Amino acid sequence: MIIMLNGAFGAGKTTTAERLHRSLPDSMIFDPEEIGCMLRKLIPEEVRAVEERTDDFQDLALWRIVTVQIAAELKQHYNKHLIVPMTIYKQLNFDYICYGFKAIDPDCYHFCLTASAETLYKRLTQRGDAIGGWSFQRVETCVRAFESSRFEEKIVTDAMTTEEIIHHILAKTSLSI
């Protein structure tokens, strides 16, 4: 099984992924952000295509490709449930990764953790992100993007505990812990 936890920065993806992983036997967390950081270091700016020369590693075409390839290798080699926290709001990347994951494992679920911009700003401040920094700059874009029906199943996290989010996910995936 692959459980995609999508949403804006501060929506609760990482916390949910960590607690879900501790509760779900035979699971592992696969964070595509690690791939993005690696590719950003690996591919010099001057080598990148013009459209890839941004401050967002998700603009690197290789990011979505390698993300799916590594997920396939992880599933094949370790045979574990993958829990995948990510902020992926760009349609091309979302479609490629979502369809790629479903080809790897038809038992693939996408959950979009949403929250109001006010809640996201508060959480980002509480966790120590720099006010006005990269994650803050993405809040409004993410909130608007995740309003799309493409990003289903939505879990509105403003007033939910992590345990409530996990309970919802487990109910939708028919898993029990």
PyMOL CGO cylinders between C-alpha atoms (Angstrom):
from pymol import cmd
from pymol.cgo import CYLINDER

trace = [
    CYLINDER, 0.00, 0.00, 0.00, 1.07, 3.58, -0.64, 0.3, 1, 1, 1, 1, 1, 1,
    CYLINDER, 1.07, 3.58, -0.64, -0.40, 6.37, 1.47, 0.3, 1, 1, 1, 1, 1, 1,
    CYLINDER, -0.40, 6.37, 1.47, 0.23, 9.83, 0.03, 0.3, 1, 1, 1, 1, 1, 1,
    CYLINDER, 0.23, 9.83, 0.03, -0.08, 12.64, 2.57, 0.3, 1, 1, 1, 1, 1, 1,
    CYLINDER, -0.08, 12.64, 2.57, -0.28, 15.83, 0.57, 0.3, 1, 1, 1, 1, 1, 1,
    CYLINDER, -0.28, 15.83, 0.57, -0.87, 19.39, 1.75, 0.3, 1, 1, 1, 1, 1, 1,
    CYLINDER, -0.87, 19.39, 1.75, 0.57, 22.81, 2.41, 0.3, 1, 1, 1, 1, 1, 1,
    CYLINDER, 0.57, 22.81, 2.41, 3.51, 23.40, 4.68, 0.3, 1, 1, 1, 1, 1, 1,
    CYLINDER, 3.51, 23.40, 4.68, 2.12, 23.28, 8.22, 0.3, 1, 1, 1, 1, 1, 1,
    CYLINDER, 2.12, 23.28, 8.22, -0.92, 21.13, 7.40, 0.3, 1, 1, 1, 1, 1, 1,
    CYLINDER, -0.92, 21.13, 7.40, 0.35, 18.23, 9.53, 0.3, 1, 1, 1, 1, 1, 1,
    CYLINDER, 0.35, 18.23, 9.53, 1.83, 15.84, 6.97, 0.3, 1, 1, 1, 1, 1, 1,
    CYLINDER, 1.83, 15.84, 6.97, 5.13, 15.07, 8.67, 0.3, 1, 1, 1, 1, 1, 1,
    CYLINDER, 5.13, 15.07, 8.67, 3.67, 14.63, 12.13, 0.3, 1, 1, 1, 1, 1, 1,
    CYLINDER, 3.67, 14.63, 12.13, 0.91, 12.42, 10.74, 0.3, 1, 1, 1, 1, 1, 1,
    CYLINDER, 0.91, 12.42, 10.74, 3.40, 10.39, 8.70, 0.3, 1, 1, 1, 1, 1, 1,
    CYLINDER, 3.40, 10.39, 8.70, 5.67, 9.80, 11.70, 0.3, 1, 1, 1, 1, 1, 1,
    CYLINDER, 5.67, 9.80, 11.70, 2.84, 8.71, 14.00, 0.3, 1, 1, 1, 1, 1, 1,
    CYLINDER, 2.84, 8.71, 14.00, 1.19, 6.61, 11.31, 0.3, 1, 1, 1, 1, 1, 1,
    CYLINDER, 1.19, 6.61, 11.31, 4.54, 4.90, 10.65, 0.3, 1, 1, 1, 1, 1, 1,
    CYLINDER, 4.54, 4.90, 10.65, 4.98, 4.08, 14.36, 0.3, 1, 1, 1, 1, 1, 1,
    CYLINDER, 4.98, 4.08, 14.36, 1.48, 2.60, 14.42, 0.3, 1, 1, 1, 1, 1, 1,
    CYLINDER, 1.48, 2.60, 14.42, 1.43, 0.77, 11.09, 0.3, 1, 1, 1, 1, 1, 1,
    CYLINDER, 1.43, 0.77, 11.09, 3.45, -2.47, 10.97, 0.3, 1, 1, 1, 1, 1, 1,
    CYLINDER, 3.45, -2.47, 10.97, 5.52, -3.12, 7.84, 0.3, 1, 1, 1, 1, 1, 1,
    CYLINDER, 5.52, -3.12, 7.84, 5.63, 0.55, 6.85, 0.3, 1, 1, 1, 1, 1, 1,
    CYLINDER, 5.63, 0.55, 6.85, 8.30, 3.09, 6.07, 0.3, 1, 1, 1, 1, 1, 1,
    CYLINDER, 8.30, 3.09, 6.07, 8.32, 6.81, 5.38, 0.3, 1, 1, 1, 1, 1, 1,
    CYLINDER, 8.32, 6.81, 5.38, 9.46, 7.88, 1.93, 0.3, 1, 1, 1, 1, 1, 1,
    CYLINDER, 9.46, 7.88, 1.93, 9.97, 11.65, 1.74, 0.3, 1, 1, 1, 1, 1, 1,
    CYLINDER, 9.97, 11.65, 1.74, 10.40, 12.91, -1.86, 0.3, 1, 1, 1, 1, 1, 1,
    CYLINDER, 10.40, 12.91, -1.86, 11.78, 16.17, -0.45, 0.3, 1, 1, 1, 1, 1, 1,
    CYLINDER, 11.78, 16.17, -0.45, 15.03, 14.28, 0.17, 0.3, 1, 1, 1, 1, 1, 1,
    CYLINDER, 15.03, 14.28, 0.17, 15.23, 13.49, -3.54, 0.3, 1, 1, 1, 1, 1, 1,
    CYLINDER, 15.23, 13.49, -3.54, 14.61, 17.13, -4.39, 0.3, 1, 1, 1, 1, 1, 1,
    CYLINDER, 14.61, 17.13, -4.39, 17.40, 18.30, -2.10, 0.3, 1, 1, 1, 1, 1, 1,
    CYLINDER, 17.40, 18.30, -2.10, 19.77, 15.76, -3.61, 0.3, 1, 1, 1, 1, 1, 1,
    CYLINDER, 19.77, 15.76, -3.61, 18.92, 16.76, -7.18, 0.3, 1, 1, 1, 1, 1, 1,
    CYLINDER, 18.92, 16.76, -7.18, 19.28, 20.45, -6.38, 0.3, 1, 1, 1, 1, 1, 1,
    CYLINDER, 19.28, 20.45, -6.38, 22.83, 19.74, -5.14, 0.3, 1, 1, 1, 1, 1, 1,
    CYLINDER, 22.83, 19.74, -5.14, 23.62, 17.33, -7.96, 0.3, 1, 1, 1, 1, 1, 1,
    CYLINDER, 23.62, 17.33, -7.96, 22.45, 19.36, -10.96, 0.3, 1, 1, 1, 1, 1, 1,
    CYLINDER, 22.45, 19.36, -10.96, 24.31, 22.67, -11.39, 0.3, 1, 1, 1, 1, 1, 1,
    CYLINDER, 24.31, 22.67, -11.39, 22.19, 25.71, -12.23, 0.3, 1, 1, 1, 1, 1, 1,
    CYLINDER, 22.19, 25.71, -12.23, 23.86, 26.13, -15.62, 0.3, 1, 1, 1, 1, 1, 1,
    CYLINDER, 23.86, 26.13, -15.62, 22.98, 22.55, -16.61, 0.3, 1, 1, 1, 1, 1, 1,
    CYLINDER, 22.98, 22.55, -16.61, 19.29, 22.93, -15.81, 0.3, 1, 1, 1, 1, 1, 1,
    CYLINDER, 19.29, 22.93, -15.81, 16.68, 23.75, -18.42, 0.3, 1, 1, 1, 1, 1, 1,
    CYLINDER, 16.68, 23.75, -18.42, 15.49, 27.36, -18.23, 0.3, 1, 1, 1, 1, 1, 1,
    CYLINDER, 15.49, 27.36, -18.23, 12.15, 26.34, -16.64, 0.3, 1, 1, 1, 1, 1, 1,
    CYLINDER, 12.15, 26.34, -16.64, 14.07, 24.37, -13.99, 0.3, 1, 1, 1, 1, 1, 1,
    CYLINDER, 14.07, 24.37, -13.99, 16.03, 27.41, -12.76, 0.3, 1, 1, 1, 1, 1, 1,
    CYLINDER, 16.03, 27.41, -12.76, 13.71, 28.25, -9.90, 0.3, 1, 1, 1, 1, 1, 1,
    CYLINDER, 13.71, 28.25, -9.90, 13.86, 27.99, -6.12, 0.3, 1, 1, 1, 1, 1, 1,
    CYLINDER, 13.86, 27.99, -6.12, 11.56, 24.92, -6.21, 0.3, 1, 1, 1, 1, 1, 1,
    CYLINDER, 11.56, 24.92, -6.21, 13.12, 21.50, -6.79, 0.3, 1, 1, 1, 1, 1, 1,
    CYLINDER, 13.12, 21.50, -6.79, 9.72, 20.27, -8.02, 0.3, 1, 1, 1, 1, 1, 1,
    CYLINDER, 9.72, 20.27, -8.02, 10.44, 22.25, -11.18, 0.3, 1, 1, 1, 1, 1, 1,
    CYLINDER, 10.44, 22.25, -11.18, 13.25, 19.78, -11.96, 0.3, 1, 1, 1, 1, 1, 1,
    CYLINDER, 13.25, 19.78, -11.96, 11.75, 17.25, -14.39, 0.3, 1, 1, 1, 1, 1, 1,
    CYLINDER, 11.75, 17.25, -14.39, 13.93, 14.52, -12.91, 0.3, 1, 1, 1, 1, 1, 1,
    CYLINDER, 13.93, 14.52, -12.91, 12.34, 15.04, -9.49, 0.3, 1, 1, 1, 1, 1, 1,
    CYLINDER, 12.34, 15.04, -9.49, 8.97, 13.52, -10.38, 0.3, 1, 1, 1, 1, 1, 1,
    CYLINDER, 8.97, 13.52, -10.38, 10.60, 10.75, -12.45, 0.3, 1, 1, 1, 1, 1, 1,
    CYLINDER, 10.60, 10.75, -12.45, 13.11, 9.74, -9.78, 0.3, 1, 1, 1, 1, 1, 1,
    CYLINDER, 13.11, 9.74, -9.78, 10.45, 9.97, -7.06, 0.3, 1, 1, 1, 1, 1, 1,
    CYLINDER, 10.45, 9.97, -7.06, 8.34, 7.32, -8.80, 0.3, 1, 1, 1, 1, 1, 1,
    CYLINDER, 8.34, 7.32, -8.80, 11.37, 5.17, -9.63, 0.3, 1, 1, 1, 1, 1, 1,
    CYLINDER, 11.37, 5.17, -9.63, 12.62, 5.16, -6.05, 0.3, 1, 1, 1, 1, 1, 1,
    CYLINDER, 12.62, 5.16, -6.05, 9.14, 4.37, -4.73, 0.3, 1, 1, 1, 1, 1, 1,
    CYLINDER, 9.14, 4.37, -4.73, 9.05, 1.36, -7.07, 0.3, 1, 1, 1, 1, 1, 1,
    CYLINDER, 9.05, 1.36, -7.07, 12.46, 0.19, -5.89, 0.3, 1, 1, 1, 1, 1, 1,
    CYLINDER, 12.46, 0.19, -5.89, 11.54, 0.65, -2.23, 0.3, 1, 1, 1, 1, 1, 1,
    CYLINDER, 11.54, 0.65, -2.23, 8.35, -1.37, -2.67, 0.3, 1, 1, 1, 1, 1, 1,
    CYLINDER, 8.35, -1.37, -2.67, 10.14, -4.13, -4.57, 0.3, 1, 1, 1, 1, 1, 1,
    CYLINDER, 10.14, -4.13, -4.57, 13.21, -4.34, -2.37, 0.3, 1, 1, 1, 1, 1, 1,
    CYLINDER, 13.21, -4.34, -2.37, 11.68, -3.87, 1.10, 0.3, 1, 1, 1, 1, 1, 1,
    CYLINDER, 11.68, -3.87, 1.10, 8.03, -4.85, 0.50, 0.3, 1, 1, 1, 1, 1, 1,
    CYLINDER, 8.03, -4.85, 0.50, 6.75, -2.26, 2.99, 0.3, 1, 1, 1, 1, 1, 1,
    CYLINDER, 6.75, -2.26, 2.99, 3.78, 0.08, 3.00, 0.3, 1, 1, 1, 1, 1, 1,
    CYLINDER, 3.78, 0.08, 3.00, 5.03, 3.50, 1.91, 0.3, 1, 1, 1, 1, 1, 1,
    CYLINDER, 5.03, 3.50, 1.91, 3.89, 6.60, 3.74, 0.3, 1, 1, 1, 1, 1, 1,
    CYLINDER, 3.89, 6.60, 3.74, 4.72, 9.58, 1.54, 0.3, 1, 1, 1, 1, 1, 1,
    CYLINDER, 4.72, 9.58, 1.54, 4.44, 13.12, 2.99, 0.3, 1, 1, 1, 1, 1, 1,
    CYLINDER, 4.44, 13.12, 2.99, 4.75, 15.85, 0.36, 0.3, 1, 1, 1, 1, 1, 1,
    CYLINDER, 4.75, 15.85, 0.36, 3.54, 19.25, -0.72, 0.3, 1, 1, 1, 1, 1, 1,
    CYLINDER, 3.54, 19.25, -0.72, 2.68, 18.69, -4.36, 0.3, 1, 1, 1, 1, 1, 1,
    CYLINDER, 2.68, 18.69, -4.36, 0.22, 21.15, -5.82, 0.3, 1, 1, 1, 1, 1, 1,
    CYLINDER, 0.22, 21.15, -5.82, 1.44, 21.46, -9.41, 0.3, 1, 1, 1, 1, 1, 1,
    CYLINDER, 1.44, 21.46, -9.41, -0.82, 19.45, -11.69, 0.3, 1, 1, 1, 1, 1, 1,
    CYLINDER, -0.82, 19.45, -11.69, 1.89, 17.88, -13.88, 0.3, 1, 1, 1, 1, 1, 1,
    CYLINDER, 1.89, 17.88, -13.88, 3.87, 16.62, -10.90, 0.3, 1, 1, 1, 1, 1, 1,
    CYLINDER, 3.87, 16.62, -10.90, 0.79, 15.46, -9.02, 0.3, 1, 1, 1, 1, 1, 1,
    CYLINDER, 0.79, 15.46, -9.02, -0.59, 13.52, -11.98, 0.3, 1, 1, 1, 1, 1, 1,
    CYLINDER, -0.59, 13.52, -11.98, 2.75, 11.93, -12.83, 0.3, 1, 1, 1, 1, 1, 1,
    CYLINDER, 2.75, 11.93, -12.83, 3.47, 10.84, -9.26, 0.3, 1, 1, 1, 1, 1, 1,
    CYLINDER, 3.47, 10.84, -9.26, -0.06, 9.76, -8.42, 0.3, 1, 1, 1, 1, 1, 1,
    CYLINDER, -0.06, 9.76, -8.42, -0.44, 7.65, -11.59, 0.3, 1, 1, 1, 1, 1, 1,
    CYLINDER, -0.44, 7.65, -11.59, 3.09, 6.34, -11.13, 0.3, 1, 1, 1, 1, 1, 1,
    CYLINDER, 3.09, 6.34, -11.13, 2.38, 5.26, -7.56, 0.3, 1, 1, 1, 1, 1, 1,
    CYLINDER, 2.38, 5.26, -7.56, -0.87, 3.58, -8.62, 0.3, 1, 1, 1, 1, 1, 1,
    CYLINDER, -0.87, 3.58, -8.62, 1.06, 1.63, -11.29, 0.3, 1, 1, 1, 1, 1, 1,
    CYLINDER, 1.06, 1.63, -11.29, 3.48, 0.46, -8.58, 0.3, 1, 1, 1, 1, 1, 1,
    CYLINDER, 3.48, 0.46, -8.58, 0.73, -0.47, -6.14, 0.3, 1, 1, 1, 1, 1, 1,
    CYLINDER, 0.73, -0.47, -6.14, -2.97, -0.26, -7.04, 0.3, 1, 1, 1, 1, 1, 1,
    CYLINDER, -2.97, -0.26, -7.04, -3.61, -0.04, -3.30, 0.3, 1, 1, 1, 1, 1, 1,
    CYLINDER, -3.61, -0.04, -3.30, -2.63, 3.65, -3.33, 0.3, 1, 1, 1, 1, 1, 1,
    CYLINDER, -2.63, 3.65, -3.33, -4.43, 6.37, -1.38, 0.3, 1, 1, 1, 1, 1, 1,
    CYLINDER, -4.43, 6.37, -1.38, -4.09, 10.13, -1.62, 0.3, 1, 1, 1, 1, 1, 1,
    CYLINDER, -4.09, 10.13, -1.62, -5.06, 12.29, 1.34, 0.3, 1, 1, 1, 1, 1, 1,
    CYLINDER, -5.06, 12.29, 1.34, -4.86, 16.07, 1.09, 0.3, 1, 1, 1, 1, 1, 1,
    CYLINDER, -4.86, 16.07, 1.09, -4.43, 17.61, 4.52, 0.3, 1, 1, 1, 1, 1, 1,
    CYLINDER, -4.43, 17.61, 4.52, -5.83, 21.14, 4.36, 0.3, 1, 1, 1, 1, 1, 1,
    CYLINDER, -5.83, 21.14, 4.36, -6.08, 24.03, 6.77, 0.3, 1, 1, 1, 1, 1, 1,
    CYLINDER, -6.08, 24.03, 6.77, -6.87, 27.73, 6.58, 0.3, 1, 1, 1, 1, 1, 1,
    CYLINDER, -6.87, 27.73, 6.58, -4.06, 30.14, 5.74, 0.3, 1, 1, 1, 1, 1, 1,
    CYLINDER, -4.06, 30.14, 5.74, -4.36, 31.54, 9.27, 0.3, 1, 1, 1, 1, 1, 1,
    CYLINDER, -4.36, 31.54, 9.27, -3.84, 28.09, 10.81, 0.3, 1, 1, 1, 1, 1, 1,
    CYLINDER, -3.84, 28.09, 10.81, -0.91, 27.36, 8.49, 0.3, 1, 1, 1, 1, 1, 1,
    CYLINDER, -0.91, 27.36, 8.49, 0.84, 30.65, 9.31, 0.3, 1, 1, 1, 1, 1, 1,
    CYLINDER, 0.84, 30.65, 9.31, 0.36, 29.98, 13.04, 0.3, 1, 1, 1, 1, 1, 1,
    CYLINDER, 0.36, 29.98, 13.04, 1.77, 26.44, 12.78, 0.3, 1, 1, 1, 1, 1, 1,
    CYLINDER, 1.77, 26.44, 12.78, 4.73, 27.56, 10.67, 0.3, 1, 1, 1, 1, 1, 1,
    CYLINDER, 4.73, 27.56, 10.67, 5.55, 30.23, 13.26, 0.3, 1, 1, 1, 1, 1, 1,
    CYLINDER, 5.55, 30.23, 13.26, 5.21, 27.74, 16.12, 0.3, 1, 1, 1, 1, 1, 1,
    CYLINDER, 5.21, 27.74, 16.12, 7.59, 25.28, 14.48, 0.3, 1, 1, 1, 1, 1, 1,
    CYLINDER, 7.59, 25.28, 14.48, 10.18, 28.02, 13.95, 0.3, 1, 1, 1, 1, 1, 1,
    CYLINDER, 10.18, 28.02, 13.95, 9.98, 28.70, 10.21, 0.3, 1, 1, 1, 1, 1, 1,
    CYLINDER, 9.98, 28.70, 10.21, 11.25, 32.15, 9.27, 0.3, 1, 1, 1, 1, 1, 1,
    CYLINDER, 11.25, 32.15, 9.27, 8.35, 34.57, 8.90, 0.3, 1, 1, 1, 1, 1, 1,
    CYLINDER, 8.35, 34.57, 8.90, 8.28, 35.59, 5.26, 0.3, 1, 1, 1, 1, 1, 1,
    CYLINDER, 8.28, 35.59, 5.26, 10.50, 32.63, 4.35, 0.3, 1, 1, 1, 1, 1, 1,
    CYLINDER, 10.50, 32.63, 4.35, 10.01, 30.03, 1.64, 0.3, 1, 1, 1, 1, 1, 1,
    CYLINDER, 10.01, 30.03, 1.64, 7.23, 28.02, 3.34, 0.3, 1, 1, 1, 1, 1, 1,
    CYLINDER, 7.23, 28.02, 3.34, 5.34, 31.21, 4.28, 0.3, 1, 1, 1, 1, 1, 1,
    CYLINDER, 5.34, 31.21, 4.28, 5.53, 32.39, 0.68, 0.3, 1, 1, 1, 1, 1, 1,
    CYLINDER, 5.53, 32.39, 0.68, 3.82, 29.19, -0.51, 0.3, 1, 1, 1, 1, 1, 1,
    CYLINDER, 3.82, 29.19, -0.51, 0.82, 29.23, 1.85, 0.3, 1, 1, 1, 1, 1, 1,
    CYLINDER, 0.82, 29.23, 1.85, -1.64, 31.20, -0.29, 0.3, 1, 1, 1, 1, 1, 1,
    CYLINDER, -1.64, 31.20, -0.29, -0.67, 29.31, -3.45, 0.3, 1, 1, 1, 1, 1, 1,
    CYLINDER, -0.67, 29.31, -3.45, -1.14, 25.96, -1.71, 0.3, 1, 1, 1, 1, 1, 1,
    CYLINDER, -1.14, 25.96, -1.71, -4.45, 26.91, -0.09, 0.3, 1, 1, 1, 1, 1, 1,
    CYLINDER, -4.45, 26.91, -0.09, -5.85, 27.94, -3.50, 0.3, 1, 1, 1, 1, 1, 1,
    CYLINDER, -5.85, 27.94, -3.50, -4.43, 24.91, -5.31, 0.3, 1, 1, 1, 1, 1, 1,
    CYLINDER, -4.43, 24.91, -5.31, -5.71, 22.39, -2.78, 0.3, 1, 1, 1, 1, 1, 1,
    CYLINDER, -5.71, 22.39, -2.78, -9.27, 23.70, -3.18, 0.3, 1, 1, 1, 1, 1, 1,
    CYLINDER, -9.27, 23.70, -3.18, -9.36, 21.75, -6.47, 0.3, 1, 1, 1, 1, 1, 1,
    CYLINDER, -9.36, 21.75, -6.47, -11.32, 18.51, -6.53, 0.3, 1, 1, 1, 1, 1, 1,
    CYLINDER, -11.32, 18.51, -6.53, -8.19, 16.89, -8.02, 0.3, 1, 1, 1, 1, 1, 1,
    CYLINDER, -8.19, 16.89, -8.02, -6.78, 16.77, -4.50, 0.3, 1, 1, 1, 1, 1, 1,
    CYLINDER, -6.78, 16.77, -4.50, -9.20, 14.34, -2.87, 0.3, 1, 1, 1, 1, 1, 1,
    CYLINDER, -9.20, 14.34, -2.87, -9.61, 12.92, -0.22, 0.3, 1, 1, 1, 1, 1, 1,
    CYLINDER, -9.61, 12.92, -0.22, -9.44, 16.11, 1.81, 0.3, 1, 1, 1, 1, 1, 1,
    CYLINDER, -9.44, 16.11, 1.81, -8.91, 16.12, 5.57, 0.3, 1, 1, 1, 1, 1, 1,
    CYLINDER, -8.91, 16.12, 5.57, -9.42, 19.55, 7.11, 0.3, 1, 1, 1, 1, 1, 1,
    CYLINDER, -9.42, 19.55, 7.11, -6.90, 19.63, 9.94, 0.3, 1, 1, 1, 1, 1, 1,
    CYLINDER, -6.90, 19.63, 9.94, -7.54, 23.04, 11.55, 0.3, 1, 1, 1, 1, 1, 1,
    CYLINDER, -7.54, 23.04, 11.55, -9.32, 21.56, 14.57, 0.3, 1, 1, 1, 1, 1, 1,
    CYLINDER, -9.32, 21.56, 14.57, -8.20, 17.92, 14.35, 0.3, 1, 1, 1, 1, 1, 1,
    CYLINDER, -8.20, 17.92, 14.35, -5.65, 16.10, 16.45, 0.3, 1, 1, 1, 1, 1, 1,
    CYLINDER, -5.65, 16.10, 16.45, -3.07, 13.90, 14.76, 0.3, 1, 1, 1, 1, 1, 1,
    CYLINDER, -3.07, 13.90, 14.76, -4.81, 10.86, 16.21, 0.3, 1, 1, 1, 1, 1, 1,
    CYLINDER, -4.81, 10.86, 16.21, -8.10, 11.94, 14.59, 0.3, 1, 1, 1, 1, 1, 1,
    CYLINDER, -8.10, 11.94, 14.59, -6.34, 12.36, 11.24, 0.3, 1, 1, 1, 1, 1, 1,
    CYLINDER, -6.34, 12.36, 11.24, -4.79, 8.89, 11.55, 0.3, 1, 1, 1, 1, 1, 1,
    CYLINDER, -4.79, 8.89, 11.55, -8.16, 7.39, 12.51, 0.3, 1, 1, 1, 1, 1, 1,
    CYLINDER, -8.16, 7.39, 12.51, -9.70, 8.94, 9.37, 0.3, 1, 1, 1, 1, 1, 1,
    CYLINDER, -9.70, 8.94, 9.37, -6.89, 7.57, 7.18, 0.3, 1, 1, 1, 1, 1, 1,
    CYLINDER, -6.89, 7.57, 7.18, -7.12, 4.11, 8.68, 0.3, 1, 1, 1, 1, 1, 1,
    CYLINDER, -7.12, 4.11, 8.68, -10.89, 4.05, 8.21, 0.3, 1, 1, 1, 1, 1, 1,
    CYLINDER, -10.89, 4.05, 8.21, -10.57, 5.03, 4.53, 0.3, 1, 1, 1, 1, 1, 1,
    CYLINDER, -10.57, 5.03, 4.53, -7.83, 2.47, 3.88, 0.3, 1, 1, 1, 1, 1, 1,
    CYLINDER, -7.83, 2.47, 3.88, -9.55, -0.29, 5.85, 0.3, 1, 1, 1, 1, 1, 1,
    CYLINDER, -9.55, -0.29, 5.85, -6.45, -0.72, 7.99, 0.3, 1, 1, 1, 1, 1, 1,
    CYLINDER, -6.45, -0.72, 7.99, -6.50, -1.34, 11.68, 0.3, 1, 1, 1, 1, 1, 1,
    CYLINDER, -6.50, -1.34, 11.68, -3.76, -0.94, 14.22, 0.3, 1, 1, 1, 1, 1, 1,
]
cmd.load_cgo(trace, "trace")
